[in-house]
Amino acid sequence: MKFTCPQLWKLAVLSALTVIHQLGAGNNLFWSTPANWSPAGPPGPNDEARFFDTGSTNDNLSINNVVSADITIERLWVGPTNGSPALGITAAHNMFINPGVTLTVKGTNDNK
């Protein structure tokens, strides 16, 4: 499965390894920054990128992760659990893929 920026943007992809990588607390929002991931280093072609509570936002507009260079991963799992829908507060991961950049999710099973 190959996604391009226009496809994902139109779908308003919300969010973001068989090593599991989770986006963490680096000094920017880029997938390519090693300190943004646990374990350190961006996910690779056999990894699953997971986006849960860490780094999520409480609105559907704020970008909180940026795919700034072409990358291929095995699986992508977006599943924040924080927030309070009853109070109108959602937890989201809003991904932006820079123009001309491709995020390829190559797995065919277990893409959440």
Secondary structure, DSSP 4 states (H G I P E B T S, - for coil): -EEEHHHHHHHT-B-----EEEE---SSSBTT-GGGEESSS---TT-EEEE-STT-BSSSS---EEE-S-EEESEEEE----SBGGGTB--B-BEEE-TT-EEEE--SS---
